Structure formats: C-alpha cells, structure tokens
C-alpha cells in the first residue's frame, strides 16, 4: 500500500516577525480643552461590517471598512456611507470571487433626518454594491450640484452617478472607468485645472486567493496570522482624466503616475510646492512612500525621495496606511502625516519649502506618543477651534492574533487625539472623553460637521463591528465655515483651491480644499477655521484653480459662508 505525503501549504512572512521593545519612557497625558461623546447608539445607524473571516487568513479580511461623508440629497445635512465585505468561502475555490448578495454584506447609505438621527436608504438609493468593498470617494463629477459616489473593491470599483432624486446609477462602464486589481483609497481632484474633476485610485498588492493562501506566522491552531505585504508584488495607481463630454480617459501611463510602484493604501491631495497645481501624496505599506509632483503639463513626477518623504529618518521602509495633509505650523506650506504600525511611530513631515520636508516625528513629540500604536484613518482637525490643526487617529493592530505573540501590543486599540501646542504635540486622549479609553478594531475614519454646529465630528469604521460616531462637544472658541462652489473653470466644490484666512493681528491660516485624506475615506468638503477667542476676522481670500482671486472682507463668524466663484 503506497502512502503519499501531503504537500504542506506554502509559508510566508507575517507581521508578527516584527518584535517590540518596551519604550524607555511613556508619553504623558495632558488636560484636554475639548471632549468627544460616543453617540453611536443614538444615531439609528445599525450597520455592522462583515469581513467574513476564514481559517485561511486571507489578507483582505483585515484591511477593509471604509466610510464616507456626503450630503447626497442636498438638504444641508451630512449623510454617511459605509463599505462592507462580502462572503468568502473557506477555502475559496479557484476562480471564485467574493459574494455580496446576502444583505448583511451590502454597503450601506444612511440619510440624516431632521432630528439628527439616520435612516437606512441603501435599497432605495440603489447602492448596496458588488464585490468586497474598501474605499469611498465623493465628488460632483458632472457639476449638477449632486454628490456622486465612487466605491473601491477587491477586483474592481463602482462609479455611482447621483440622479438627483435620491437614487444612484452605476455609470462606470458608460463613463469609461475600468478598475482591476485590489483598489483601496480613491479621490477626486482637478489635476489639470480645467474645471472638471479627475479621479485617482490607489491599488494595494498583486493578490488573489491562490497566491494569498500562504501560511504565515505560527501554524498552530489559533495562531495563524495575516501575511505581510512583503509576500506580494506591488501595484500602481490609476488616474482617470475627465474629458469635455463627461467621460473619462485612463491616463495612468502617460501622466507618469505608473512610473513607480507601491503597495498603496491612502491618498491625500494638496499643493505641496505652492506652484498652484495639486500634487498627490500616497501612503504605501512597507514600501517607499510616493509624492507625485504635478508638473502642470499633464504629467507627474515622483519626488518622494528628493523631498525626504520616501522613508523614515533612518532610511527605512515603514507601513504607510493613512495619510493627510495640512499646514499645521502656519507657515503657508502644506505638511504631511502618515499613520503606520506598531514599533514604527507615525511619520510627521514638515514642509520647509521648495518641496523639501524635515522628518520631525521625534522633535514634535509624536514618536513617543505613537511608538506602540497602529494607525489607520487620520485627519488634521482643529478639534478645539483654537486656530491650530490637531491630529485624530483611528487605531488597531493589523493582526487579530498579536496578543498571543507579543505582550506589549493589542489588536483592538483606542483612538488617539494629539493636540497641537505650536511647540509640539501632546496626547490629550484620556481627558477628551470615555471613547478614548475604549478599544476598537478601527480602520477607516472620516471627519466632518455632522450637526452643523461649527466643530468637527468623527466617524470611525470598525472591521467586523459597528461604526463609532463621535460628537465633538465644542468649546467657547469662535469659528468660521467655508463652503465653496466653483465656476466653469474651477472644480465644483473648489477642490484644489487655496483659502487664506487673516485675522486683525495679521495671523494667517492656510487651507487647501480637498475632501480626501485619511484611509479608505471621504470627508466633509467644507472648511472649518478655528479662531480661538477672536471675535472677528479681517479677510477670507480664495485662490480658485481658475486663477481668480476672491475676498470676503470682515465676514461674520460662527456661521458657514457659501461662496460662489465670481
């Protein structure tokens, strides 16, 4: 009787290969001028993300859960969209794709009602989705004043055109949008300043259910871990240029976006070199970060290495997950912040001008605060409206088995709020509300003013769990809100425009308009400017991408201004 040995499954590298060392000192906690309240149970949102976890530990199971904020029905109140997973078999048969037909796997759209609660309008709107969902992008591509929706999936994407009557139509094929591979984050921006929104889509690794069936980490039952991206080849981003007939052309290659590859997860848009053209900052997982400088002629050049943002201060890769940009130090130049995994700290890149950045993670205090954290979604928000941009981070380790192999790290982690003091950053999390003492399996995160009271609220998506909706309880500080409407030669919501707010002491705050940034997320398109105790401001200047400059002199504060380009 012949006995045939069973071929063992292939093995691969796991994140658990990274070892932790106990920090020599612990970052202190400081008092907080602002608090957040978890109002999830009061919202009427009953969504629960379904990753469909398997014993095979397919990598996509641990990467998902995106969230987007949009006012899809133009009633002045933000609505919320969540991406969801799809059914996975264990194991997945060759050639089989995830199945989204069961309602528990549908993406979900929640409409905000007059009382501030939300109702599920997914079926009515026609956005339950196809495929295993990841990211969200929001933009009014056809300038009909209704926000359209782009959803990324493993194996493709869906472009939903807003019909203006509460429903959406899948228009991707008609518009010329064809996405393959593992699409993650996406964002609308007007890279050629023609007044029409273009679309950039990031993609993660080259992966399928066959190549992804590696045994990574410890093979003992209950110890198998999700595989490290080092096991898989990198990919390229996709860039779609909108033509005058409102269809799109894939210009990925001729634009230069494909000149370098990455394992891309997050994307942010800003004019980092102050030349008037929107650049692209992409967070890559354990590979070089990418900073695509817009050359103004339809082409991009990856300047990350020369700019000093490709690696950390030791010249090493880090696990770039989420990314966002803002002028946190008030010098008129857009800075960058990227979330990473435990033991790496979260890189803060200060823009010194001429597209050169300093790595200030250590000197700013961020390193000590974040050394054991694992970050995903991130937004620069002025949490207390004091005129300085703070950092809000959604955290959780990538491995749900990490506590079995590392006593210093946790899978579920609490959110992080770092206050900008002008001299550096302080951890004010524990004083900012009970939610910062609660652990979540957080992934995507979106920021916006859900209740229109002039401060920034936060929605965090959880993997295999319910989302977390956080109300900013506000302070006595003043604020002014800006909501742009571009003309024929500018983007519909002023995407790519620069706003400069000047007070009567001559202090300026600079904002580049974009609803992108974070991880798998779309944010409130409005700009909230914190004014501290200033009872008035001198001027709001808007530099439209059309080239026009528009000013509002001594505008009223503590209210939103809808500004139409003139």
Secondary structure, 3 states (H helix, E strand, C coil): CCCCCCCCCCEECEHHHCCCCCCCCCCCECCCCCCEEECHHHCCCCCCCCCCCCCCCCHHHHCCCCEEEECCCCCCCCEEEECCCCECCCCCCCCCCCECCCHHHCCEEEEECCCCCEEECHHHHCCCCCCEEEEEEEECCCCCCCCEEEEEEECEEEEEEECCCCCEEECHHHHCCCCCCEEEEEEEECCCCCCCCEEEEEECEECCCCCCCCEEECCCCCCEECECHHHCEEECCEEEEECCCCCEEECHHHHCCCCCCECEEEEEEECCCCCCCCEEEEEEECCCCEEEEECCCCCEEECHHHHCCCCCCCCCCCECCCEEEECCCCCCCCEEEECCCCCCCCCEEEEEECCEEEECCCCCCHHHHHCCCCEEEEEEECCCCCCCCEEEEEEECCCCCHHHHCCCCCCEECCEEEEECCCCEEECHHHCCHHHHCCECEEEEEEECCCCCCCCEEEEEECCCCCEEEEECCCCCEEEEEEEECCCCCCCCCCCCEEEEECCCCCEEEEECCCCCECCEECCCCEEEEEECCCCCCEEEEECCCCCEEEEECCCCCCEEEEECC
